[in-house]
Amino acid sequence: MNWFKSSHSGGQTDCVEVAWLPAGGVGVRDSKNPAGPALTFTAAEWTTFIAALRVDRLDG
């Protein structure tokens, strides 16, 4: 599995990393703790999450 950071991270080390999982899922982890736990999302959950970020609906 290949983890990657957003191109918007600008080379910073304290970032969220994402990996595309089998069957279309998505993994998310803390780049400072790559051996630590990761969150996993189905493709539908990830799409909903990203859509909410784009319209800034996660603050309440």
N, CA, C and O atoms as a Maestro MAE file, in Angstrom:
{
 s_m_m2io_version
 :::
 2.0.0
}

f_m_ct {
 s_m_title
 :::
 protein
 m_atom[240] {
  # First column is atom index #
  i_m_mmod_type
  r_m_x_coord
  r_m_y_coord
  r_m_z_coord
  i_m_residue_number
  s_m_chain_name
  s_m_pdb_residue_name
  s_m_pdb_atom_name
  i_m_atomic_number
  :::
  1 25 0.847 -1.165 0.000 1 A "MET " " N  " 7
  2 3 0.000 0.000 0.000 1 A "MET " " CA " 6
  3 2 0.899 1.237 0.000 1 A "MET " " C  " 6
  4 15 1.864 1.311 0.761 1 A "MET " " O  " 8
  5 25 0.581 2.191 -0.844 2 A "ASN " " N  " 7
  6 3 1.366 3.418 -0.953 2 A "ASN " " CA " 6
  7 2 0.627 4.577 -0.290 2 A "ASN " " C  " 6
  8 15 -0.449 4.977 -0.734 2 A "ASN " " O  " 8
  9 25 1.216 5.107 0.774 3 A "TRP " " N  " 7
  10 3 0.660 6.266 1.467 3 A "TRP " " CA " 6
  11 2 1.213 7.529 0.829 3 A "TRP " " C  " 6
  12 15 2.364 7.556 0.394 3 A "TRP " " O  " 8
  13 25 0.401 8.570 0.774 4 A "PHE " " N  " 7
  14 3 0.870 9.834 0.202 4 A "PHE " " CA " 6
  15 2 0.258 11.010 0.939 4 A "PHE " " C  " 6
  16 15 -0.797 10.904 1.563 4 A "PHE " " O  " 8
  17 25 0.956 12.141 0.847 5 A "LYS " " N  " 7
  18 3 0.482 13.395 1.414 5 A "LYS " " CA " 6
  19 2 -0.062 14.262 0.296 5 A "LYS " " C  " 6
  20 15 0.291 14.087 -0.870 5 A "LYS " " O  " 8
  21 25 -0.903 15.177 0.653 6 A "SER " " N  " 7
  22 3 -1.418 16.136 -0.317 6 A "SER " " CA " 6
  23 2 -0.276 16.958 -0.890 6 A "SER " " C  " 6
  24 15 0.697 17.253 -0.195 6 A "SER " " O  " 8
  25 25 -0.395 17.318 -2.136 7 A "SER " " N  " 7
  26 3 0.598 18.201 -2.741 7 A "SER " " CA " 6
  27 2 0.558 19.579 -2.084 7 A "SER " " C  " 6
  28 15 1.501 20.356 -2.234 7 A "SER " " O  " 8
  29 25 -0.503 19.891 -1.367 8 A "HIS " " N  " 7
  30 3 -0.629 21.173 -0.673 8 A "HIS " " CA " 6
  31 2 0.125 21.180 0.660 8 A "HIS " " C  " 6
  32 15 0.181 22.217 1.321 8 A "HIS " " O  " 8
  33 25 0.700 20.054 1.065 9 A "SER " " N  " 7
  34 3 1.403 19.996 2.349 9 A "SER " " CA " 6
  35 2 2.731 20.750 2.308 9 A "SER " " C  " 6
  36 15 3.277 21.101 3.353 9 A "SER " " O  " 8
  37 25 3.243 20.994 1.127 10 A "GLY " " N  " 7
  38 3 4.476 21.776 0.998 10 A "GLY " " CA " 6
  39 2 5.682 21.133 1.639 10 A "GLY " " C  " 6
  40 15 6.598 21.842 2.056 10 A "GLY " " O  " 8
  41 25 5.716 19.822 1.735 11 A "GLY " " N  " 7
  42 3 6.873 19.131 2.295 11 A "GLY " " CA " 6
  43 2 6.913 19.115 3.815 11 A "GLY " " C  " 6
  44 15 7.908 18.682 4.397 11 A "GLY " " O  " 8
  45 25 5.867 19.572 4.461 12 A "GLN " " N  " 7
  46 3 5.824 19.547 5.922 12 A "GLN " " CA " 6
  47 2 5.778 18.108 6.404 12 A "GLN " " C  " 6
  48 15 5.344 17.216 5.675 12 A "GLN " " O  " 8
  49 25 6.225 17.884 7.634 13 A "THR " " N  " 7
  50 3 6.256 16.519 8.156 13 A "THR " " CA " 6
  51 2 5.028 16.171 8.990 13 A "THR " " C  " 6
  52 15 4.740 14.989 9.184 13 A "THR " " O  " 8
  53 25 4.301 17.160 9.486 14 A "ASP " " N  " 7
  54 3 3.116 16.917 10.309 14 A "ASP " " CA " 6
  55 2 1.876 16.978 9.437 14 A "ASP " " C  " 6
  56 15 1.211 18.011 9.355 14 A "ASP " " O  " 8
  57 25 1.574 15.875 8.794 15 A "CYS " " N  " 7
  58 3 0.488 15.858 7.813 15 A "CYS " " CA " 6
  59 2 -0.372 14.613 7.974 15 A "CYS " " C  " 6
  60 15 -0.029 13.675 8.694 15 A "CYS " " O  " 8
  61 25 -1.470 14.641 7.297 16 A "VAL " " N  " 7
  62 3 -2.313 13.462 7.159 16 A "VAL " " CA " 6
  63 2 -1.891 12.766 5.874 16 A "VAL " " C  " 6
  64 15 -1.682 13.418 4.851 16 A "VAL " " O  " 8
  65 25 -1.766 11.450 5.925 17 A "GLU " " N  " 7
  66 3 -1.454 10.665 4.740 17 A "GLU " " CA " 6
  67 2 -2.660 9.819 4.365 17 A "GLU " " C  " 6
  68 15 -3.436 9.403 5.225 17 A "GLU " " O  " 8
  69 25 -2.804 9.574 3.079 18 A "VAL " " N  " 7
  70 3 -3.936 8.829 2.541 18 A "VAL " " CA " 6
  71 2 -3.405 7.679 1.703 18 A "VAL " " C  " 6
  72 15 -2.352 7.793 1.075 18 A "VAL " " O  " 8
  73 25 -4.135 6.573 1.695 19 A "ALA " " N  " 7
  74 3 -3.803 5.431 0.832 19 A "ALA " " CA " 6
  75 2 -5.089 4.887 0.228 19 A "ALA " " C  " 6
  76 15 -6.112 4.779 0.904 19 A "ALA " " O  " 8
  77 25 -5.023 4.550 -1.045 20 A "TRP " " N  " 7
  78 3 -6.166 3.898 -1.700 20 A "TRP " " CA " 6
  79 2 -6.118 2.425 -1.340 20 A "TRP " " C  " 6
  80 15 -5.098 1.769 -1.554 20 A "TRP " " O  " 8
  81 25 -7.198 1.900 -0.800 21 A "LEU " " N  " 7
  82 3 -7.270 0.512 -0.349 21 A "LEU " " CA " 6
  83 2 -7.960 -0.356 -1.395 21 A "LEU " " C  " 6
  84 15 -8.638 0.162 -2.282 21 A "LEU " " O  " 8
  85 25 -7.792 -1.666 -1.296 22 A "PRO " " N  " 7
  86 3 -8.495 -2.566 -2.205 22 A "PRO " " CA " 6
  87 2 -10.004 -2.342 -2.124 22 A "PRO " " C  " 6
  88 15 -10.523 -1.937 -1.084 22 A "PRO " " O  " 8
  89 25 -10.676 -2.598 -3.187 23 A "ALA " " N  " 7
  90 3 -12.138 -2.468 -3.284 23 A "ALA " " CA " 6
  91 2 -12.613 -1.024 -3.150 23 A "ALA " " C  " 6
  92 15 -13.778 -0.782 -2.836 23 A "ALA " " O  " 8
  93 25 -11.712 -0.056 -3.389 24 A "GLY " " N  " 7
  94 3 -12.115 1.341 -3.433 24 A "GLY " " CA " 6
  95 2 -12.123 2.076 -2.115 24 A "GLY " " C  " 6
  96 15 -12.506 3.246 -2.081 24 A "GLY " " O  " 8
  97 25 -11.720 1.446 -1.031 25 A "GLY " " N  " 7
  98 3 -11.687 2.126 0.259 25 A "GLY " " CA " 6
  99 2 -10.521 3.103 0.352 25 A "GLY " " C  " 6
  100 15 -9.680 3.183 -0.543 25 A "GLY " " O  " 8
  101 25 -10.492 3.845 1.461 26 A "VAL " " N  " 7
  102 3 -9.447 4.841 1.679 26 A "VAL " " CA " 6
  103 2 -8.956 4.722 3.114 26 A "VAL " " C  " 6
  104 15 -9.756 4.623 4.044 26 A "VAL " " O  " 8
  105 25 -7.639 4.732 3.291 27 A "GLY " " N  " 7
  106 3 -7.036 4.756 4.617 27 A "GLY " " CA " 6
  107 2 -6.483 6.144 4.894 27 A "GLY " " C  " 6
  108 15 -6.010 6.820 3.981 27 A "GLY " " O  " 8
  109 25 -6.539 6.572 6.155 28 A "VAL " " N  " 7
  110 3 -6.020 7.873 6.566 28 A "VAL " " CA " 6
  111 2 -5.218 7.663 7.845 28 A "VAL " " C  " 6
  112 15 -5.675 6.994 8.773 28 A "VAL " " O  " 8
  113 25 -4.013 8.243 7.887 29 A "ARG " " N  " 7
  114 3 -3.173 8.105 9.082 29 A "ARG " " CA " 6
  115 2 -2.381 9.389 9.330 29 A "ARG " " C  " 6
  116 15 -2.312 10.272 8.476 29 A "ARG " " O  " 8
  117 25 -1.791 9.467 10.508 30 A "ASP " " N  " 7
  118 3 -0.948 10.585 10.911 30 A "ASP " " CA " 6
  119 2 0.472 10.316 10.416 30 A "ASP " " C  " 6
  120 15 1.045 9.272 10.727 30 A "ASP " " O  " 8
  121 25 1.040 11.236 9.659 31 A "SER " " N  " 7
  122 3 2.382 11.019 9.116 31 A "SER " " CA " 6
  123 2 3.450 10.932 10.194 31 A "SER " " C  " 6
  124 15 4.506 10.345 9.961 31 A "SER " " O  " 8
  125 25 3.200 11.504 11.374 32 A "LYS " " N  " 7
  126 3 4.173 11.436 12.467 32 A "LYS " " CA " 6
  127 2 4.197 10.058 13.119 32 A "LYS " " C  " 6
  128 15 5.145 9.730 13.833 32 A "LYS " " O  " 8
  129 25 3.171 9.251 12.885 33 A "ASN " " N  " 7
  130 3 3.059 7.939 13.514 33 A "ASN " " CA " 6
  131 2 2.624 6.895 12.483 33 A "ASN " " C  " 6
  132 15 1.529 6.342 12.588 33 A "ASN " " O  " 8
  133 25 3.475 6.624 11.486 34 A "PRO " " N  " 7
  134 3 3.068 5.714 10.411 34 A "PRO " " CA " 6
  135 2 2.790 4.280 10.864 34 A "PRO " " C  " 6
  136 15 2.085 3.549 10.169 34 A "PRO " " O  " 8
  137 25 3.318 3.869 11.995 35 A "ALA " " N  " 7
  138 3 3.050 2.520 12.502 35 A "ALA " " CA " 6
  139 2 1.813 2.493 13.390 35 A "ALA " " C  " 6
  140 15 1.380 1.427 13.828 35 A "ALA " " O  " 8
  141 25 1.250 3.656 13.654 36 A "GLY " " N  " 7
  142 3 0.081 3.744 14.522 36 A "GLY " " CA " 6
  143 2 -1.196 3.400 13.790 36 A "GLY " " C  " 6
  144 15 -1.167 2.915 12.659 36 A "GLY " " O  " 8
  145 25 -2.318 3.653 14.441 37 A "PRO " " N  " 7
  146 3 -3.612 3.298 13.850 37 A "PRO " " CA " 6
  147 2 -3.952 4.154 12.634 37 A "PRO " " C  " 6
  148 15 -3.441 5.262 12.471 37 A "PRO " " O  " 8
  149 25 -4.806 3.626 11.806 38 A "ALA " " N  " 7
  150 3 -5.303 4.355 10.631 38 A "ALA " " CA " 6
  151 2 -6.821 4.270 10.622 38 A "ALA " " C  " 6
  152 15 -7.402 3.271 11.046 38 A "ALA " " O  " 8
  153 25 -7.443 5.310 10.143 39 A "LEU " " N  " 7
  154 3 -8.882 5.287 9.917 39 A "LEU " " CA " 6
  155 2 -9.126 4.697 8.539 39 A "LEU " " C  " 6
  156 15 -8.328 4.904 7.625 39 A "LEU " " O  " 8
  157 25 -10.207 3.974 8.385 40 A "THR " " N  " 7
  158 3 -10.560 3.464 7.068 40 A "THR " " CA " 6
  159 2 -11.976 3.911 6.719 40 A "THR " " C  " 6
  160 15 -12.868 3.936 7.567 40 A "THR " " O  " 8
  161 25 -12.154 4.258 5.465 41 A "PHE " " N  " 7
  162 3 -13.433 4.719 4.944 41 A "PHE " " CA " 6
  163 2 -13.805 3.883 3.725 41 A "PHE " " C  " 6
  164 15 -12.938 3.468 2.957 41 A "PHE " " O  " 8
  165 25 -15.091 3.642 3.556 42 A "THR " " N  " 7
  166 3 -15.535 3.083 2.286 42 A "THR " " CA " 6
  167 2 -15.451 4.199 1.250 42 A "THR " " C  " 6
  168 15 -15.286 5.366 1.603 42 A "THR " " O  " 8
  169 25 -15.562 3.850 -0.002 43 A "ALA " " N  " 7
  170 3 -15.524 4.869 -1.054 43 A "ALA " " CA " 6
  171 2 -16.647 5.887 -0.864 43 A "ALA " " C  " 6
  172 15 -16.431 7.086 -1.045 43 A "ALA " " O  " 8
  173 25 -17.841 5.422 -0.503 44 A "ALA " " N  " 7
  174 3 -18.975 6.330 -0.300 44 A "ALA " " CA " 6
  175 2 -18.751 7.252 0.896 44 A "ALA " " C  " 6
  176 15 -19.069 8.440 0.831 44 A "ALA " " O  " 8
  177 25 -18.210 6.718 1.980 45 A "GLU " " N  " 7
  178 3 -17.928 7.546 3.157 45 A "GLU " " CA " 6
  179 2 -16.891 8.611 2.838 45 A "GLU " " C  " 6
  180 15 -17.024 9.760 3.259 45 A "GLU " " O  " 8
  181 25 -15.860 8.231 2.096 46 A "TRP " " N  " 7
  182 3 -14.807 9.182 1.720 46 A "TRP " " CA " 6
  183 2 -15.370 10.295 0.840 46 A "TRP " " C  " 6
  184 15 -15.046 11.467 1.032 46 A "TRP " " O  " 8
  185 25 -16.200 9.933 -0.112 47 A "THR " " N  " 7
  186 3 -16.815 10.926 -0.997 47 A "THR " " CA " 6
  187 2 -17.658 11.912 -0.190 47 A "THR " " C  " 6
  188 15 -17.615 13.116 -0.441 47 A "THR " " O  " 8
  189 25 -18.416 11.410 0.766 48 A "THR " " N  " 7
  190 3 -19.240 12.269 1.617 48 A "THR " " CA " 6
  191 2 -18.371 13.182 2.472 48 A "THR " " C  " 6
  192 15 -18.672 14.367 2.618 48 A "THR " " O  " 8
  193 25 -17.305 12.646 3.033 49 A "PHE " " N  " 7
  194 3 -16.379 13.424 3.856 49 A "PHE " " CA " 6
  195 2 -15.741 14.554 3.051 49 A "PHE " " C  " 6
  196 15 -15.720 15.699 3.502 49 A "PHE " " O  " 8
  197 25 -15.233 14.247 1.886 50 A "ILE " " N  " 7
  198 3 -14.588 15.263 1.043 50 A "ILE " " CA " 6
  199 2 -15.598 16.324 0.613 50 A "ILE " " C  " 6
  200 15 -15.275 17.511 0.583 50 A "ILE " " O  " 8
  201 25 -16.817 15.905 0.281 51 A "ALA " " N  " 7
  202 3 -17.851 16.869 -0.105 51 A "ALA " " CA " 6
  203 2 -18.148 17.819 1.055 51 A "ALA " " C  " 6
  204 15 -18.334 19.016 0.838 51 A "ALA " " O  " 8
  205 25 -18.196 17.295 2.290 52 A "ALA " " N  " 7
  206 3 -18.441 18.138 3.459 52 A "ALA " " CA " 6
  207 2 -17.293 19.117 3.680 52 A "ALA " " C  " 6
  208 15 -17.526 20.270 4.040 52 A "ALA " " O  " 8
  209 25 -16.067 18.672 3.470 53 A "LEU " " N  " 7
  210 3 -14.916 19.583 3.582 53 A "LEU " " CA " 6
  211 2 -15.023 20.737 2.584 53 A "LEU " " C  " 6
  212 15 -14.732 21.886 2.915 53 A "LEU " " O  " 8
  213 25 -15.431 20.424 1.392 54 A "ARG " " N  " 7
  214 3 -15.498 21.439 0.338 54 A "ARG " " CA " 6
  215 2 -16.529 22.516 0.622 54 A "ARG " " C  " 6
  216 15 -16.373 23.650 0.170 54 A "ARG " " O  " 8
  217 25 -17.567 22.187 1.351 55 A "VAL " " N  " 7
  218 3 -18.587 23.188 1.667 55 A "VAL " " CA " 6
  219 2 -18.498 23.621 3.137 55 A "VAL " " C  " 6
  220 15 -19.394 24.296 3.644 55 A "VAL " " O  " 8
  221 25 -17.405 23.226 3.822 56 A "ASP " " N  " 7
  222 3 -17.127 23.652 5.188 56 A "ASP " " CA " 6
  223 2 -18.268 23.314 6.149 56 A "ASP " " C  " 6
  224 15 -18.732 24.170 6.902 56 A "ASP " " O  " 8
  225 25 -18.710 22.061 6.113 57 A "ARG " " N  " 7
  226 3 -19.822 21.647 6.968 57 A "ARG " " CA " 6
  227 2 -19.382 20.785 8.141 57 A "ARG " " C  " 6
  228 15 -20.223 20.103 8.727 57 A "ARG " " O  " 8
  229 25 -18.126 20.782 8.507 58 A "LEU " " N  " 7
  230 3 -17.664 19.890 9.574 58 A "LEU " " CA " 6
  231 2 -17.487 20.580 10.915 58 A "LEU " " C  " 6
  232 15 -16.958 19.969 11.843 58 A "LEU " " O  " 8
  233 25 -17.903 21.811 11.049 59 A "ASP " " N  " 7
  234 3 -17.678 22.529 12.305 59 A "ASP " " CA " 6
  235 2 -18.908 22.592 13.194 59 A "ASP " " C  " 6
  236 15 -18.918 23.368 14.150 59 A "ASP " " O  " 8
  237 25 -19.890 21.851 12.935 60 A "GLY " " N  " 7
  238 3 -21.028 21.935 13.831 60 A "GLY " " CA " 6
  239 2 -22.076 21.030 13.455 60 A "GLY " " C  " 6
  240 15 -23.113 20.978 14.116 60 A "GLY " " O  " 8
  :::
 }
 m_bond[239] {
  # First column is bond index #
  i_m_from
  i_m_to
  i_m_order
  :::
  1 1 2 1
  2 2 3 1
  3 3 4 2
  4 3 5 1
  5 5 6 1
  6 6 7 1
  7 7 8 2
  8 7 9 1
  9 9 10 1
  10 10 11 1
  11 11 12 2
  12 11 13 1
  13 13 14 1
  14 14 15 1
  15 15 16 2
  16 15 17 1
  17 17 18 1
  18 18 19 1
  19 19 20 2
  20 19 21 1
  21 21 22 1
  22 22 23 1
  23 23 24 2
  24 23 25 1
  25 25 26 1
  26 26 27 1
  27 27 28 2
  28 27 29 1
  29 29 30 1
  30 30 31 1
  31 31 32 2
  32 31 33 1
  33 33 34 1
  34 34 35 1
  35 35 36 2
  36 35 37 1
  37 37 38 1
  38 38 39 1
  39 39 40 2
  40 39 41 1
  41 41 42 1
  42 42 43 1
  43 43 44 2
  44 43 45 1
  45 45 46 1
  46 46 47 1
  47 47 48 2
  48 47 49 1
  49 49 50 1
  50 50 51 1
  51 51 52 2
  52 51 53 1
  53 53 54 1
  54 54 55 1
  55 55 56 2
  56 55 57 1
  57 57 58 1
  58 58 59 1
  59 59 60 2
  60 59 61 1
  61 61 62 1
  62 62 63 1
  63 63 64 2
  64 63 65 1
  65 65 66 1
  66 66 67 1
  67 67 68 2
  68 67 69 1
  69 69 70 1
  70 70 71 1
  71 71 72 2
  72 71 73 1
  73 73 74 1
  74 74 75 1
  75 75 76 2
  76 75 77 1
  77 77 78 1
  78 78 79 1
  79 79 80 2
  80 79 81 1
  81 81 82 1
  82 82 83 1
  83 83 84 2
  84 83 85 1
  85 85 86 1
  86 86 87 1
  87 87 88 2
  88 87 89 1
  89 89 90 1
  90 90 91 1
  91 91 92 2
  92 91 93 1
  93 93 94 1
  94 94 95 1
  95 95 96 2
  96 95 97 1
  97 97 98 1
  98 98 99 1
  99 99 100 2
  100 99 101 1
  101 101 102 1
  102 102 103 1
  103 103 104 2
  104 103 105 1
  105 105 106 1
  106 106 107 1
  107 107 108 2
  108 107 109 1
  109 109 110 1
  110 110 111 1
  111 111 112 2
  112 111 113 1
  113 113 114 1
  114 114 115 1
  115 115 116 2
  116 115 117 1
  117 117 118 1
  118 118 119 1
  119 119 120 2
  120 119 121 1
  121 121 122 1
  122 122 123 1
  123 123 124 2
  124 123 125 1
  125 125 126 1
  126 126 127 1
  127 127 128 2
  128 127 129 1
  129 129 130 1
  130 130 131 1
  131 131 132 2
  132 131 133 1
  133 133 134 1
  134 134 135 1
  135 135 136 2
  136 135 137 1
  137 137 138 1
  138 138 139 1
  139 139 140 2
  140 139 141 1
  141 141 142 1
  142 142 143 1
  143 143 144 2
  144 143 145 1
  145 145 146 1
  146 146 147 1
  147 147 148 2
  148 147 149 1
  149 149 150 1
  150 150 151 1
  151 151 152 2
  152 151 153 1
  153 153 154 1
  154 154 155 1
  155 155 156 2
  156 155 157 1
  157 157 158 1
  158 158 159 1
  159 159 160 2
  160 159 161 1
  161 161 162 1
  162 162 163 1
  163 163 164 2
  164 163 165 1
  165 165 166 1
  166 166 167 1
  167 167 168 2
  168 167 169 1
  169 169 170 1
  170 170 171 1
  171 171 172 2
  172 171 173 1
  173 173 174 1
  174 174 175 1
  175 175 176 2
  176 175 177 1
  177 177 178 1
  178 178 179 1
  179 179 180 2
  180 179 181 1
  181 181 182 1
  182 182 183 1
  183 183 184 2
  184 183 185 1
  185 185 186 1
  186 186 187 1
  187 187 188 2
  188 187 189 1
  189 189 190 1
  190 190 191 1
  191 191 192 2
  192 191 193 1
  193 193 194 1
  194 194 195 1
  195 195 196 2
  196 195 197 1
  197 197 198 1
  198 198 199 1
  199 199 200 2
  200 199 201 1
  201 201 202 1
  202 202 203 1
  203 203 204 2
  204 203 205 1
  205 205 206 1
  206 206 207 1
  207 207 208 2
  208 207 209 1
  209 209 210 1
  210 210 211 1
  211 211 212 2
  212 211 213 1
  213 213 214 1
  214 214 215 1
  215 215 216 2
  216 215 217 1
  217 217 218 1
  218 218 219 1
  219 219 220 2
  220 219 221 1
  221 221 222 1
  222 222 223 1
  223 223 224 2
  224 223 225 1
  225 225 226 1
  226 226 227 1
  227 227 228 2
  228 227 229 1
  229 229 230 1
  230 230 231 1
  231 231 232 2
  232 231 233 1
  233 233 234 1
  234 234 235 1
  235 235 236 2
  236 235 237 1
  237 237 238 1
  238 238 239 1
  239 239 240 2
  :::
 }
}
